[in-house]
């Protein structure tokens, strides 16, 4: 499945954080054509660091299913955000896009944790 060693957790987290920041920054700057302020950059950094920390946490504790589900939710969130930005929606596209990103990230996180917990409980009660 996923061949990552435990010691590589910080590389994965940093990569996810950098990719997230880049996609977020480019979506607002290039796709929307909006002016990016210092507060925006700080907000993008905080979001990206949180996403990277969650990815690192999953790799560190070897929660592969939760990690993959979280990454799928993140990718779907960025896809939906870009789609909403391109649609425009007469001024609401930017807000809807960011909300969709947050919703998909939370869905990916929640489903990943639930599936990982279900697998853990299944293995634990199967052996007992």
ABEGO torsion letter per residue (X at the ends): XBBBBAAAAAAAAAAAAAAAAAAAAAAAAAAAGBBBBAAAAAAAAAAAAAAAAAAAAAAAAGBAAAAAAAAAAAAAAAAAAAAAAAAGGGGAAAAAAAAAAAAAAAAAAAAAAAAAAAAAAAAAAAAX
